[in-house]
Amino acid sequence: MGVVTLTIDNKEVKAKEEMTVLEAAQSAGIDIPTLCHHEKLEPYTACRLCMVEVESRGRVKLDTACSSPVKENMVVRTKTEDIIKIRRTLLELMLSHAPDSRELQALVKEYGADKDRFEKEASFCIHCGLCVRYCAEVKKKSAVGFINSGVRREISFVPEIASKECWNCKECFELCPTEALQTAYLFTVAQISDSPSFELESEK
Amino acid sequence: MDNDRIDQIIDKHQGEASSLIQVLLEIQRENSWLPKEILERVSEKLQVSLAQIQHTATFYKAFRLVPKGRHEIHICNGTSCHVRGAQGVIDTVQDLIGIRPGQTDLDSKFTLETCNCLGRCALGPVIEIEGKTHSKMSPAEAKDVIKKYE
């Protein structure tokens, strides 16, 4: 297990070879905002909020810290003007989906995002995939998944599995950065009592 | 479609989870749509979660998760048909049979689909019902054509 040395925000950081830039930064007490990251789960790069500037072998590029592995002599900058602008725009886009999310509100203050920049289209889900991945990777139940594609993408519980597994678990609830998940679950519960099929749901 | 036939199709793909899309397509070719029972069987045999199958099956427009009606109506809304007023035809047909594109009515009589170009641009707006092409449709003519189907 080798150790590599890299620079994050002008600070020399020693990290284990298999770490990601995000883990290295966290170990050095440097804060990188994330929404879709969870230490028990594989990197997913959905929220893109952990975007950092990476300089490696003389080339500068933008990459998600949660997925890029550390490299020797790597230079990482986490708070450049460009990065802050990107994060601000990402937040503004997410706010159009989940205007009241507390986790987003906290970041809004930090980055000076304008919550009214984009027209509200409250689906309450920002597609971080935490619930979907937690259920599949940690609980191995896959009771919740994504359905549809593009702008119509949303989370959906599989009623047959959810009715057996979810009531006693609900561990995904607290992971959700917005409150979309609870709503989706309650919606599913309501549906089971009536007609247990996702065919009807996908038809909308 | 019985489980034996599903298993046969899955075996043809060596039960590989990565063949999910091919398996679903092949089942749909024979069964015309993908009922939940079939998806459950596929999930079991391929060791792919139902949530993942649901994701894939709703991601691609090619998969049908609702039964097909007895008559399939395709209304062309390609560029040529569109400028010749296909939208008016679509609206009229929707009102007449009470469903939107992609849906099947409650009596399983019609399935309505729109498509982008049937290759008969000079004859637009075009409606295709069960392989028969009806050309130069006005909303009123479309109504008459559809009323003929039972």
Interface residues (C-beta under 8 A of the other chain):
Chain A: V132 C135 A136 S142 A143 V144 G145 F146 I147 N148 S149 S156 V158 E160 I161 S197 F198 E199 S202 E203
Chain B: K36 E40 S49 L50 A51 Q52 Q54 H55 T58 F59 Y60 L65 V66 G102 Q103
